[in-house]
Amino acid sequence: MLSLTGTYALQAALHLALHRPGEAVSAAVMASQLEIPASYLAKVLRRLAREGVLKSSRGPGGGFHLARAPEQLTVAVVVAPFQALRPARLCLMGGECDLTDPCSAHARRAAWNAAALEILEQTTLADLLSGEPLGDPVRRSSELARSGP
């Protein structure tokens, strides 16, 4: 699950992906259109700019735009500044997970964490905007490898 802030970051990135490359959108306009509190979104956008996901410009006609093409930005890159994408240390059975003597739920939790992370790392903004179903992640990753960057 994405955190609320991660979701806002992804919504903002997708919103910007719908604009022409380099076309700046102000934080206020984006907040209004996405129905996100303006001050909250402004902080998210500034953080994305610091992380190199967005570029910003000041003054008349200023605002934010994607730093890279939607085909080059993954969901993981967009949401990583706002939430942990690494496996949780808290054990589902209580306490911290002991990797030398894992709990009964450990293997399945590790598998679902790995599957979710793989999807976030392989899904680009362009993929989300395409409307295409996910398909087989293994086949998709081999297709990406053949097609190159």
ABEGO torsion letter per residue (X at the ends): XBBAAAAAAAAAAAAAAABBBGBBBBAAAAAAAAGBBAAAAAAAAAAAAAAGABBBBBEBGBEBBBABBAAABBAAAAAAAABBABBBABBAAEEBBBAABBBAAAAAAAAAAAAAAAAAAABBAAAAAAGBBAEBAAAAAAAAAAAEX
